[in-house]
Amino acid sequence: MSKRSFEESLSRGGSQPPEHIDNAQNRSLPINDLLSPSQEQYSSSQAKRPRNFIATVACETCRLKKTRCDESRPKCGLCKSLGLECVYNERKSSKRDHSLSLIMSTLHRLETKLENIPSAITKDVRSLQGQLGRALDHPSEGNTPRSGTTHGVGKPPTPAPNDLAQALTPDEAEPDDFEFDEQAHVPNPNGQVSISFSQHGVILWPGARAVLPQVLLEAHERLGKNYVIDLEMKRPQLMMYTAPFPVQAGEDWLEALPLAMIKGLSDAFFATFNPFTPIMDKNFYFTFTLGAAIGSGFGFTMESCLVLNVLALGCLAVQAHREGNYPLPGTRSGRFKPPEWMDVIHEDPPGLRFFNEARRRIGFLMCHNDIQSCQFYLLSSVYYTQILRPMDSWAMLHRAATSCLSMLTNHNVNFDEWEGDMKSRVYWNCLMNETILVQELHLPPSGLARLEEFVPIPKFISFETVGFVSTRSSSSSDEVDDSFFQYHFLAQVAHRIILTRIRHSLYFYSDTGTFPLPAINAELHHQLDQWRLNLPSVLQFPDTLPTTPAAVSATDPGKPAPSPSPISPHPQQDIHHHRPLTPATAISEAMLRGRYMIAKFHIGRPYLYKALRIPQCISDEDLEQMRIGLRNAMNWPVVGGIFHSMKSCIPIKFAFCSQFFGQVLLFYCISHSHDARLRSTLPTGWEQWSQEMMQFLEDCAPYSPAVAQDLELLRLL
């Protein structure tokens, strides 16, 4: 790459694209032709530019003649010109292929187990059915076997096994998440009422309202049913002005940006945000997208919009490196050293100047529905998420979903090729992030979830497999890191499937106190534990809860406190994997453990609802499920450790704020219950954790009116 001093880059028009992307042929090709070039274009491009890659699988003729094979199928160029038969040998699988194959097969087994839950627990359900029937008719007989059980007058019938299967495995006629919550007070055919999955819905639980202070309930009533959405939609728009960098650069400041700055911000983005939200392909970005944007002078092109969004998120990434004292990518220092262009991130919020320039350009391109447009809206959503604007983030996700639906419906998509695999990547990124907001705020979904069974999880096919090779060399350590984050993303996909099944299986209430059913609960715990145990070794974490040194197990006060969180507060080294720790690895590992704890907590939430509403029907087993749920509601690793200082890249901050709002209410309700058995389920140290959750909300409140309002409500406790 050609180098210039920082001062030389300040003059207008002083920016030149890097050598490896200064290729007129590449810039002249439309993006669709680059993704799927025709034979004529491919032959033409080969005639105009020199060969710069080594054939992955050369044909036998080229191997014998020791010539470079262009890998054309069914005949390469040499064999076609000589009229010879062209034969390719099968390519040997690499270690990377075997690793991805392993994780794919593991996740496939998990999905298969989840789909087969009803048949796996049918025997237990039938046994439970008989025990429940006997208990209803003859409570004193306990589990003594007998035949000819009949239900007494006025006693509810025992659920049939196929009814349980329908509750556990929703059929195609089941309403989506939006209808699921809109019908929260309407009993289903089994007489069960759905429980809201939203943490903001805790304040509406009948049992909670009997315990919460009246002043809090009255304040909530004055706000209205959808106050979170109303406050976020009425907040001032994001500032629309653009501050040139540096100030004296004038209107053409983008064309004068130093190449070192563009590369540094891009590298920071790919080292921080893209690993755990893999929206972009790094090789394609540096080979084509960046060159096209610079070549057009950051004109009104989709490539310019993408690069500007990457630079905006790169500013947040650099800020996170500074907060956590991590060395920037490409530097040899063991700690953060500010680059000479560090002043570019000094605005509120960081990256706004680049983000606003991207928003200016998207107006004429908003009707595009290809991969690049989907990537742009997903990147915009990530930026809005980081600066705590949930409704703006949802709007971008909805637009990205439209692009996904356009690409994936009424078209033949080959998911075994790079282009199809990229569509799979953006689909799962969009679906998982949309689900979080839809379930929490009861927003209407895009319908993207209906394609879940038809879109495979991504294989992370490398861009080089389509015939182009990035000039950015990759070391073996880079490949290891890429695999680590790919496995992490695939684990997120599998976890989302389990969490959705938890919701559709357990989140019901019955006045009889017979729901949730222990057999379903036990199977979901088993599936979640299998998800953890089947993670690749590099992602494994022990089944011990991170806790403060003073906290001990609620079930065994004499037991020593579990080991601290594996997220080391020191950025120099990961204590588990003995490799340099980066912000991305810190986030990924914290999120894996956090997702496990979140799922455990959500399995226990229906029991908390039941305990607050009909405490007289709570059994010892129900109390144990409450203990597990409340214990897993504490000390989430994404809040502690390095994240005390590194707040610029905490993922899905609004979702965590919503979780904490509901958790503070639940801890309060259980601690103020008149039933001593319910109070006994509170884990040791819950008061300290409540204070930490309140502190997290206080840190986020200045950036979100909805979070600020939640905090004001909680202060009324």
Order of alpha helices (4+ residues) and beta strands (2+ residues): alpha-alpha-alpha-alpha-alpha-alpha-alpha-alpha-alpha-beta-alpha-alpha-alpha-alpha-alpha-alpha-alpha-alpha-alpha-alpha-alpha-beta-alpha-alpha-alpha-alpha-alpha-alpha-alpha
